[in-house]
Amino acid sequence: MSLTALILTTGKTLDEYEQEIKQFIKDNNPVTIGVHNMAGRFVPDYHLFVSKKRYKEYGKKVHPASKLVLTTRMGGTLSLENKYPSSHGSIKIDGDKIVAEGASGGVVGAAYAIMLGADTVYMVGQDGYSDGAKHHYKEKENNWERLMEHESATKMILRDLNKYAKVRIITPTVYKEFYDEHILFDAHG
């Protein structure tokens, strides 16, 4: 039996394609995993936090119908070893543990979906930066060089994840090699 998951990350396209994403969920009934700030627009099956800072800021907004998932560093059950930030990206699923370098919440969400048994993982809001996309979070340390390192690390991690399951992005992204050409939301309506 196959399991399909949808990872809701925090890029600008999560807002821009909200209606299309909701229709995709209605039509395909995937297991949904929201990462960090869902801003009240989505009620995912699982709501994942890998950042203490984001949990402190948005944890009180987790919908009661969502299962809260926290890393063991935050008192939760998801075992995650992650050297972050890092210009080198890698991820490995080792039983019930994720071992990574340079992994942000979105790709950890995809790894978690694979741990739950997903053989197909779709992602939305995994925008990247080099095409001028804006991210929800404004950080002082996120200068252009740091953003490009993060983008490079994420590409390497997405390649690693595709060794475990089919991982595809269906909203506009700089990670074009991971598009699903049959589903990609490239225009509204």
C-alpha positions as CSV (number, residue, x, y, z in Angstrom):
1,M,0.0,0.0,0.0
2,S,1.4,3.4,-1.0
3,L,1.4,6.4,1.3
4,T,1.5,9.9,-0.1
5,A,2.5,12.9,2.0
6,L,2.5,16.7,1.5
7,I,5.0,18.9,3.3
8,L,3.8,22.4,3.9
9,T,6.9,24.6,4.3
10,T,7.1,28.3,4.8
11,G,8.1,29.9,1.5
12,K,6.1,32.6,-0.2
13,T,4.4,30.2,-2.6
14,L,2.5,28.7,0.4
15,D,0.6,32.0,0.5
16,E,0.5,32.5,-3.3
17,Y,-0.9,29.1,-4.0
18,E,-3.1,28.5,-0.9
19,Q,-6.2,27.7,-2.9
20,E,-4.5,25.3,-5.3
21,I,-2.7,23.6,-2.3
22,K,-6.1,23.1,-0.5
23,Q,-7.6,21.7,-3.7
24,F,-4.6,19.3,-4.0
25,I,-5.2,18.1,-0.5
26,K,-8.9,17.6,-1.1
27,D,-8.3,15.7,-4.4
28,N,-5.4,13.5,-3.2
29,N,-5.9,13.1,0.6
30,P,-2.2,13.0,1.5
31,V,-0.8,12.8,5.0
32,T,0.0,16.5,5.7
33,I,3.0,17.7,7.6
34,G,3.2,21.4,8.4
35,V,6.5,22.9,9.3
36,H,6.8,25.8,11.8
37,N,4.3,28.7,10.9
38,M,1.1,27.7,9.3
39,A,-0.4,31.1,10.0
40,G,-3.8,29.6,10.6
41,R,-4.3,28.7,6.9
42,F,-3.7,25.0,7.1
43,V,-4.4,22.3,9.7
44,P,-1.9,19.6,9.0
45,D,-2.1,16.1,10.3
46,Y,1.3,16.6,11.9
47,H,2.8,20.0,12.9
48,L,6.6,19.8,13.0
49,F,9.1,22.1,14.7
50,V,12.8,21.6,14.4
51,S,13.7,25.1,15.8
52,K,13.2,26.1,19.4
53,K,13.0,29.7,18.3
54,R,10.1,28.9,15.9
55,Y,8.4,26.7,18.4
56,K,8.5,29.5,21.0
57,E,7.1,31.9,18.5
58,Y,4.4,29.7,16.8
59,G,3.9,26.7,19.1
60,K,0.8,28.1,20.7
61,K,-0.8,28.4,17.3
62,V,-0.8,24.6,16.6
63,H,-4.3,23.5,15.9
64,P,-5.7,20.9,18.4
65,A,-6.4,18.5,15.5
66,S,-2.8,18.4,14.5
67,K,-0.3,16.0,16.1
68,L,2.6,18.1,17.5
69,V,6.0,16.7,16.5
70,L,9.1,18.0,18.3
71,T,12.7,16.9,18.1
72,T,14.3,15.3,21.1
73,R,16.3,18.5,21.7
74,M,13.0,20.2,22.4
75,G,11.5,17.4,24.6
76,G,9.8,15.6,21.7
77,T,10.2,12.1,20.2
78,L,11.8,12.9,16.7
79,S,15.5,12.0,16.9
80,L,17.4,14.5,14.8
81,E,21.1,15.1,14.6
82,N,21.7,18.1,12.4
83,K,24.8,20.2,11.9
84,Y,23.1,23.5,11.0
85,P,23.9,25.8,9.3
86,S,26.2,24.0,6.9
87,S,27.2,24.6,3.3
88,H,27.3,20.9,2.8
89,G,23.9,19.2,2.7
90,S,23.2,15.6,3.5
91,I,20.5,13.5,5.1
92,K,20.3,9.9,6.2
93,I,17.4,8.1,7.7
94,D,18.8,5.6,10.2
95,G,15.9,3.6,11.6
96,D,14.0,6.1,13.8
97,K,16.7,8.7,13.6
98,I,17.5,11.5,11.1
99,V,21.2,12.4,10.7
100,A,21.7,15.5,8.6
101,E,23.9,18.4,7.8
102,G,22.4,21.7,6.7
103,A,18.8,20.5,6.9
104,S,16.0,23.0,7.4
105,G,12.5,22.2,8.6
106,G,11.1,21.5,5.2
107,V,13.5,18.7,4.3
108,V,13.3,17.3,7.8
109,G,9.6,17.2,7.3
110,A,10.1,15.2,4.1
111,A,12.4,12.8,6.0
112,Y,9.8,12.4,8.7
113,A,7.1,11.6,6.1
114,I,9.4,8.9,4.7
115,M,9.9,7.5,8.3
116,L,6.0,7.4,8.5
117,G,6.1,5.2,5.4
118,A,5.5,7.6,2.5
119,D,6.8,6.5,-0.8
120,T,5.8,9.7,-2.5
121,V,6.4,13.1,-0.8
122,Y,5.2,16.3,-2.3
123,M,6.4,19.7,-1.0
124,V,4.9,23.2,-1.3
125,G,6.5,26.4,-0.2
126,Q,10.1,25.0,-0.7
127,D,10.9,28.0,-2.8
128,G,14.7,28.7,-2.5
129,Y,16.2,32.1,-2.8
130,S,18.3,32.7,-6.0
131,D,15.3,33.6,-8.2
132,G,14.3,36.4,-5.8
133,A,11.9,34.3,-3.8
134,K,11.2,35.7,-0.3
135,H,11.1,33.6,2.8
136,H,8.7,34.1,5.7
137,Y,11.5,34.5,8.2
138,K,13.8,37.6,8.3
139,E,17.0,36.8,10.1
140,K,20.0,39.1,10.5
141,E,22.4,36.3,9.7
142,N,20.7,35.4,6.5
143,N,22.9,37.5,4.1
144,W,23.1,36.5,0.5
145,E,26.1,34.3,0.9
146,R,24.4,32.4,3.7
147,L,21.2,32.0,1.7
148,M,23.1,30.6,-1.3
149,E,24.9,28.1,1.0
150,H,21.5,27.0,2.4
151,E,20.1,26.7,-1.1
152,S,23.0,24.5,-2.2
153,A,22.7,22.3,0.9
154,T,19.0,21.9,0.4
155,K,19.5,20.7,-3.2
156,M,22.0,18.1,-2.0
157,I,19.5,17.0,0.7
158,L,16.7,16.7,-1.8
159,R,18.9,14.4,-3.9
160,D,19.6,12.3,-0.8
161,L,15.9,12.1,0.1
162,N,15.1,10.8,-3.4
163,K,17.1,7.7,-2.7
164,Y,14.4,6.8,-0.1
165,A,11.2,7.9,-1.8
166,K,10.0,10.1,-4.7
167,V,10.2,13.7,-3.4
168,R,8.7,16.3,-5.7
169,I,8.0,20.1,-5.3
170,I,4.7,21.3,-6.8
171,T,4.9,25.0,-6.2
172,P,7.4,27.3,-8.1
173,T,10.9,26.7,-6.8
174,V,14.6,27.2,-7.7
175,Y,14.9,23.4,-7.2
176,K,13.6,22.7,-10.7
177,E,15.0,19.2,-11.0
178,F,12.5,18.2,-8.3
179,Y,9.4,19.5,-10.1
180,D,6.5,17.2,-10.8
181,E,5.7,18.4,-14.3
182,H,2.2,16.9,-14.1
183,I,1.1,18.7,-10.9
184,L,3.3,21.9,-10.8
185,F,1.3,25.0,-9.9
186,D,2.7,27.4,-12.4
187,A,-0.2,29.7,-12.9
188,H,-3.2,30.6,-10.7
189,G,-6.5,29.2,-11.6
